[in-house]
Amino acid sequence: MVTMGWLVREYHDDDLEAVVHLWDATGDLGQSSVFSVGECIAALRANEPAVVAVSAGRIVGTALATISGERGWVMRIAAAPDCRGQGLVSRLLLELERLLVELHVRRISYVLPEEEQLAEGLDKAGYGRRPAVAYFEKIEALAPGEATTLDALGGRVLPAGLWDRMAGMEREKELIERRIILPLAEPERAAVHGVVPPRAAVLFGPPGTGKTTFARGIASRLGWPFVEIFPSRLAADAAGLAAALREVFTRVADLERVLVFIDEVEEIAALRDGLPTSPAHGVTNELLKLIPTFRERDTRLLVCATNSVRSLDSAFLRPGRFDYLVPVGPPDAAARRAIWSRYTSAAGRDDLDLDVLVAASETLTPADIEYAARVAAQAAFERELVAGETVEQPGASTQDYLDSARQVRPTVTAEMVREFQEDIERFARL
């Protein structure tokens, strides 16, 4: 992952010398460890989870852990002095946590040798200090035994911070934060006010507007496992789509907390017409029976996404099944600026004209802008490394981004926008 001019990646054997040098250089700067350098080197050679941050070909940060049962111990974190205060420690921890969660670690712990500078980075990364010692611990979302179930469902615990890193779309974020996330994150406080936490929501809007990103962001924000159901894959099950759907929801019931996401839900909950005995009727009926049972637990959330809310069955959309129907539309100017800022910040150029980029991308979705930014970055990369051009500043220029944006075929048409506005009037429930 590239951020703030660093590339954060998994540790390679060739990194050993540079990592040890970084440890030596930062040991007297409040970045020591209760584990010796020898123990840390042994852990690296044993292929324990480790990540490094690279900038301009130089390793500027590293984080290493060792696993014991369902607990992961962070052995050492180091960041070059010139990269401190830029969020590097938090980023290293985030990527290290991702590796640990994939290895079914439930608790992540870090013991500091004394009060030191890294404590602030641990606080920001969600770790809580335990009394009497400088011992920090973070509990991940999976309870003992749940990892096997989550693996069978093809789900996973998403990295922390996805919600905060979502650029733009602040109106939608604020609405979802208030209506959906806060009642689930603070159930006791919600109960005092008589607020019942939501159990299910539909996100609707044109393609490419970020509905899947919002669903993943909600799971990350809550710290709940994320399970995505793919109707097209279930349809290939020999037992039939309805039976496969029932089996998935039965397995989901074994998870204490979970966000279940169904994209393109119209494939299994479309308007019912024709004969009542048709296969489509059977699948929709099965889903309608499954949702009430799913809603019985406070720590479950079903999020469905659709590009065509008008094609969904009316019984599927009623308040007893879905608490909110949230529109997610194309980004406005403020959102486009935030999205461009996110994708253009990696190279660190200070001469980009965001006003021009915002104006030139009025018809583009977040996915379109991401694609345009990637094309522009690739063009700049090829000019320097393939064509051998000498550049004053690395990275794509404003003109590069403009050229790529003009080549993008907009995902959302004017007709789609018109229909979306009509759907808001007819279906939105906020």
For each residue, the residues with C-beta under 8 A, 3 or more apart:
1: 7 8 9 91 95
2: 5 6 7 8 346
3: 6 8 87 91 346
4: 86 87 88 91 345
5: 2 55 56 346 347 348
6: 2 3 53 54 55 60 61 83 88 91
7: 1 2 53 54 55
8: 1 2 3 51 52 53 54 61 91 92 95
9: 1 51 52 54
10: 50 51 52 99
11: 15 19 44 50 51 52 62 64
12: 15
13: 16
14:
15: 11 12 18 19 52 59 62
16: 13 19 20 41 44
17: 20 21
18: 15 21 22 52 58 59
19: 11 15 16 22 23 44 52 59 62 78
20: 16 17 23 24 37 41
21: 17 18 24 25
22: 18 19 25 26 59 60 61 62 78 80
23: 19 20 26 27 37 40 62 76 78
24: 20 21 27 37
25: 21 22 80
26: 22 23 29 31 78 79 80 81
27: 23 24 31 32
28: 32
29: 26 81 117
30: 116 117 118
31: 26 27 77 78 79 116 117 118
32: 27 28 113 116
33: 36 40 75 76 77 113
34: 111 112 113
35: 39 40 43 75 76
36: 33 39 40
37: 20 23 24 40 41
38: 41 42
39: 35 36 42 43 75
40: 23 33 35 36 37 43 44 64 75 76
41: 16 20 37 38 44 45
42: 38 39 45 46
43: 35 39 40 46 48 50 64 65 66 75
44: 11 16 19 40 41 47 48 50 64
45: 41 42
46: 42 43
47: 44
48: 43 44 64 65 66 67 75
49: 64 65 66 67 72 96 99 100 103
50: 10 11 43 44 62 63 64 65 96
51: 8 9 10 11 62 63 92 95 96 99
52: 8 9 10 11 15 18 19 59 61 62
53: 6 7 8 59 60 61 62 79 83 88 91 92
54: 6 7 8 9 57 58 59 60
55: 5 6 7 58 60 83
56: 5
57: 54
58: 18 54 55 80
59: 15 18 19 22 52 53 54 62
60: 6 22 53 54 55 79 80 82 83 88
61: 6 8 22 52 53 77 78 79 80 83 88 89 91 92
62: 11 15 19 22 23 50 51 52 53 59 76 77 78 92
63: 50 51 74 76 77 78 92 93 95 96
64: 11 40 43 44 48 49 50 74 75 76 77 96
65: 43 48 49 50 72 73 74 75 96 99 100 108
66: 43 48 49 72 73 75
67: 48 49 71 72 73 100 103 105
68: 71 72 73
69:
70: 104 105 106 107 144
71: 67 68 105 106 107 108 109
72: 49 65 66 67 68 100 103 105 107 108 109
73: 65 66 67 68 108 109 110 111
74: 63 64 65 77 93 96 108 109 110
75: 33 35 39 40 43 48 64 65 66
76: 23 33 35 40 62 63 64
77: 31 33 61 62 63 64 74 89 92 93 110 118 121
78: 19 22 23 26 31 61 62 63
79: 26 31 53 60 61 83 84 88 89 92
80: 22 25 26 58 60 61 83 84
81: 26 29 84
82: 60
83: 6 53 55 60 61 79 80 86 88
84: 79 80 81 88 89 117
85:
86: 4 83
87: 3 4 90 91 124
88: 4 6 53 60 61 79 83 84 91 92
89: 61 77 79 84 92 93 118 121 122 125
90: 87 93 94 121 124 125 161
91: 1 3 4 6 8 53 61 87 88 94 95
92: 8 51 53 61 62 63 77 79 88 89 95 96
93: 63 74 77 89 90 96 97 121 122 125
94: 90 91 97 98 125 159 160 161
95: 1 8 51 63 91 92 98 99 159
96: 49 50 51 63 64 65 74 92 93 99 100
97: 93 94 100 101 108 138 140 159 160
98: 94 95 101 102 159
99: 10 49 51 65 95 96 102 103
100: 49 65 67 72 96 97 103 105 108 140
101: 97 98 104 105 140 142 156 157
102: 98 99 156
103: 49 67 72 99 100
104: 70 101 142 147
105: 67 70 71 72 100 101 108 140
106: 70 71 139 140 142 143 144
107: 70 71 72 137 138 139 140
108: 65 71 72 73 74 97 100 105 127 137 138 139 140
109: 71 72 73 74 135 136 137 138
110: 73 74 77 122 127 135 136 137
111: 34 73 133 134 135 136
112: 34 115 116 118 119 134 135 136
113: 32 33 34 116 134
114: 134
115: 112 119 134
116: 30 31 32 112 113 119 134
117: 29 30 31 84 120 121
118: 30 31 77 89 112 121 122
119: 112 115 116 122 123 129 134 136
120: 117 123 124
121: 77 89 90 93 117 118 124 125
122: 89 93 110 118 119 125 127 129 136
123: 119 120 127 129
124: 87 90 120 121
125: 89 90 93 94 121 122 138 160
126: 138 160
127: 108 110 122 123 136 137 138
128: 136 137 138
129: 119 122 123 134 135 136
130: 133 135 136 137
131:
132:
133: 111 130
134: 111 112 113 114 115 116 119 129
135: 109 110 111 112 129 130
136: 109 110 111 112 119 122 127 128 129 130
137: 107 108 109 110 127 128 130
138: 97 107 108 109 125 126 127 128
139: 106 107 108
140: 97 100 101 105 106 107 108 157 223
141: 157 223 224 225 257
142: 101 104 106 146 147 150 157 225
143: 106 146 256
144: 70 106
145: 148 149
146: 142 143 149 150 225 254 255 256
147: 104 142 150 151
148: 145 151 152
149: 145 146 152 153 251 254 255
150: 142 146 147 153 155 156 157 225 227 255
151: 147 148 154 155
152: 148 149 251
153: 149 150 227 248 251 252
154: 151 227 228
155: 150 151 225 226 227 228 258
156: 101 102 150 225 226
157: 101 140 141 142 150 223 224 225 226
158: 162 216 219 220 226
159: 94 95 97 98 162 220
160: 94 97 125 126 220 223
161: 90 94 164 165 220
162: 158 159 165 166 216 217 219 220 221
163: 166 173 181 217 218 220 221
164: 161
165: 161 162 342
166: 162 163 169 173 210 213 214 217
167: 335 338 339 341 342 366
168: 331 334 335 336 337 338 339 342 366
169: 166 172 173 210 214 328 331 335 338 366
170: 173 174 334 335 338
171: 174 175 332
172: 169 175 176 210 214 326 327 328
173: 163 166 169 170 176 177 214
174: 170 171 177 178
175: 171 172 178 179 326 430
176: 172 173 179 180 181 214 218 326
177: 173 174 180 181 182 221
178: 174 175 181 182
179: 175 176 182 183 198 323 324 326 430
180: 176 177 183 184 198 201 218 301 324
181: 163 176 177 178 184 185 218 221 222
182: 177 178 179 185 186 190
183: 179 180 186 187 190 195 196 197 198
184: 180 181 187 197 198 222 298 299 301
185: 181 182 221 222
186: 182 183 189 190
187: 183 184 190 191 197 298
188: 191 192
189: 186 192 193
190: 182 183 186 187 193 195 196 197
191: 187 188 194 195
192: 188 189
193: 189 190
194: 191
195: 183 190 191
196: 183 190
197: 183 184 187 190 298
198: 179 180 183 184 201 301 323 324
199: 294 295 300 301 302 323
200: 291 294 295 301 302 303 304 321 322 323
201: 180 198 301 302 303 304 322 323 324 325 326
202: 265 303 304 305 306 309 312 317 322 324 325 326
203: 211 214 215 303 304 305 306 326 328
204: 211 305 306 307 308 309 325 326 327 328 423 427
205: 209 211 307 327 328 329 420
206: 209 307 329 330 365 411 412 416 417 420
207: 307 365 367 411 412
208: 365 366 367 368 411 412
209: 205 206 328 329 330 331 365 366 367 412
210: 166 169 172 213 214 328 365 366 367
211: 203 204 205 214 215 263 305 328
212: 215 216 261 263 305
213: 166 210 216 217 366
214: 166 169 172 173 176 203 210 211 217 218 328
215: 203 211 212 218 219 226 259 261 263 303 305
216: 158 162 212 213 219 220 226 261
217: 162 163 166 213 214 220 221
218: 163 176 180 181 214 215 221 222 259 301 303
219: 158 162 215 216 222 224 225 226 259 261
220: 158 159 160 161 162 163 216 217 223 226
221: 162 163 177 181 185 217 218
222: 181 184 185 218 219 257 259 301
223: 140 141 157 160 220
224: 141 157 219 257 258 259 299 301
225: 141 142 146 150 155 156 157 219 255 257 258 259
226: 155 156 157 158 215 216 219 220 258 259 261
227: 150 153 154 155 252 255 258 259 260 261
228: 154 155 260 261 262 263
229: 234 245 248 260 261 262
230: 233 234 263
231: 234 235 241 262 264 265 267 268
232: 235 236 267
233: 230 236 237
234: 229 230 231 237 241 244 245 248 268
235: 231 232 241 244
236: 232 233
237: 233 234 240 241 243 244
238:
239: 243 244 247
240: 237 243 244 279
241: 231 234 235 237 244 245 268 279 283
242: 245 246 282 283 285 286
243: 237 239 240 246 247
244: 234 235 237 239 240 241 247 248
245: 229 234 241 242 248 249 268 283 286 287 290
246: 242 243 249 250 286 290
247: 239 243 244 250 251
248: 153 229 234 244 245 251 252
249: 245 246 252 253 260 290 293 294
250: 246 247 253
251: 149 152 153 247 248 254
252: 153 227 248 249 255 258 260 294 300
253: 249 250 293
254: 146 149 251
255: 146 149 150 225 227 252 258
256: 143 146 299
257: 141 222 224 225 299 300
258: 155 224 225 226 227 252 255 299 300 301
259: 215 218 219 222 224 225 226 227 300 301 302 303
260: 227 228 229 249 252 294 300 301 302 303
261: 212 215 216 219 226 227 228 229 303 304 305
262: 228 229 231 265 268 302 303 304 305
263: 211 212 215 228 230 304 305
264: 231 267 305 306 307
265: 202 231 262 268 269 304 305 306 312
266: 269 270 306 307 308 311 312
267: 231 232 264 270
268: 231 234 241 245 262 265 283 284 287
269: 265 266 284 287 304 312 313 316
270: 266 267 280 284 311 312 313
271: 311 312 313 314
272: 276 280 281 284 313
273:
274: 278 280 281
275: 278 281
276: 272 281
277: 281 282
278: 274 275 281 282
279: 240 241 282 283
280: 270 272 274 283 284
281: 272 274 275 276 277 278 284 285
282: 242 277 278 279 285 286
283: 241 242 245 268 279 280 286 287
284: 268 269 270 272 280 281 287 288 313 316
285: 242 281 282 288 289
286: 242 245 246 282 283 289 290
287: 245 268 269 283 284 290 291 316
288: 284 285 291 315 316 321
289: 285 286 292 293
290: 245 246 249 286 287 293 294
291: 200 287 288 294 295 302 321
292: 289 295 296 320 321
293: 249 253 289 290 296
294: 199 200 249 252 260 290 291 297 300 302
295: 199 200 291 292 300 302 321
296: 292 293
297: 294 300
298: 184 187 197
299: 184 224 256 257 258
300: 199 252 257 258 259 260 294 295 297
301: 180 184 198 199 200 201 218 222 224 258 259 260
302: 199 200 201 259 260 262 291 294 295
303: 200 201 202 203 215 218 259 260 261 262
304: 200 201 202 203 261 262 263 265 269 322
305: 202 203 204 211 212 215 261 262 263 264 265
306: 202 203 204 264 265 266 309 311 312
307: 204 205 206 207 264 266
308: 204 266 311 312
309: 202 204 306 312 317 325 423 427
310: 419 423 426 427
311: 266 270 271 306 308
312: 202 265 266 269 270 271 306 308 309 316 317
313: 269 270 271 272 284 316 317
314: 271 317 318
315: 288 318 321
316: 269 284 287 288 312 313 321 322
317: 202 309 312 313 314 321 322 325 427
318: 314 315 321 322
319: 322 323 429
320: 292
321: 200 288 291 292 295 315 316 317 318
322: 200 201 202 304 316 317 318 319 325 429
323: 179 198 199 200 201 319 429
324: 179 180 198 201 202 429 430
325: 201 202 204 309 317 322 427 428 429 430
326: 172 175 176 179 201 202 203 204 428 430
327: 172 204 205 420 423 424 428
328: 169 172 203 204 205 209 210 211 214
329: 205 206 209 417 420 424
330: 206 209 363 364 365 412 417
331: 168 169 209 335 336 339 364 365 366 369
332: 171 335 336
333: 336 337 358 362
334: 168 170 337 338
335: 167 168 169 170 331 332 338 339 366
336: 168 331 332 333 339 340 357 358 361 362 364 369
337: 168 333 334 340 341 354 358
338: 167 168 169 170 334 335 341 342
339: 167 168 331 335 336 342 343 366 369 370
340: 336 337 343 344 354 357 358 361 369 373 401
341: 167 337 338 344 345 354
342: 165 167 168 338 339 345
343: 339 340 346 369 370 373 374
344: 340 341 347 349 352 354 357 373 395 396 401
345: 4 341 342 348
346: 2 3 5 343 377 395
347: 5 344 377 380 393 394 395 396
348: 5 345 395
349: 344 352 393 394 395 396 397
350:
351: 393 397 398
352: 344 349 357 397 398 401
353: 356 357 398
354: 337 340 341 344 357 358
355: 358 359
356: 353 359 360 398 402
357: 336 340 344 352 353 354 360 361 398 401 402 405
358: 333 336 337 340 354 355 361 362
359: 355 356 362
360: 356 357 402 405 406
361: 336 340 357 358 364 368 369 372 405
362: 333 336 358 359
363: 330 410 412
364: 330 331 336 361 368 369 372 405 408 410 411
365: 206 207 208 209 210 330 331 368 369 410 411 412
366: 167 168 169 208 209 210 213 331 335 339 369 370
367: 207 208 209 210 370 371 411
368: 208 361 364 365 371 372 408 410 411
369: 331 336 339 340 343 361 364 365 366 372 373 405
370: 339 343 366 367 373 374
371: 367 368 374 375 408
372: 361 364 368 369 375 376 401 404 405 407 408
373: 340 343 344 369 370 376 377 396 401 404
374: 343 370 371 377 378
375: 371 372 378 379 404 407
376: 372 373 379 380 396 400 401 403 404
377: 346 347 373 374 380 381 395 396
378: 374 375 381 382
379: 375 376 382 383 396 400 403 404
380: 347 376 377 383 384 391 394 395 396 397 400
381: 377 378 384 385
382: 378 379 385 386 387
383: 379 380 386 387 389 391
384: 380 381 387 388 389 391 394
385: 381 382 388
386: 382 383
387: 382 383 384
388: 384 385
389: 383 384
390:
391: 380 383 384 394
392:
393: 347 349 351
394: 347 349 380 384 391
395: 344 346 347 348 349 377 380
396: 344 347 349 373 376 377 379 380 400 401 404
397: 349 351 352 380 400 401
398: 351 352 353 356 357 401 402
399: 402 403
400: 376 379 380 396 397 403 404
401: 340 344 352 357 372 373 376 396 397 398 404 405
402: 356 357 360 398 399 405 406
403: 376 379 399 400 406 407
404: 372 373 375 376 379 396 400 401 407 408
405: 357 360 361 364 369 372 401 402 408
406: 360 402 403
407: 372 375 403 404
408: 364 368 371 372 404 405
409:
410: 363 364 365 368 413
411: 206 207 208 364 365 367 368
412: 206 207 208 209 330 363 365 416 417
413: 410 416 417
414: 417 418
415: 418 419
416: 206 412 413 419 420
417: 206 329 330 412 413 414 420 421
418: 414 415 421 422
419: 310 415 416 422 423
420: 205 206 327 329 416 417 423 424
421: 417 418 424 425
422: 418 419 425 426
423: 204 309 310 327 419 420 426 427 428
424: 327 329 420 421 427 428
425: 421 422 428
426: 310 422 423
427: 204 309 310 317 325 423 424
428: 325 326 327 423 424 425
429: 319 322 323 324 325
430: 175 179 324 325 326
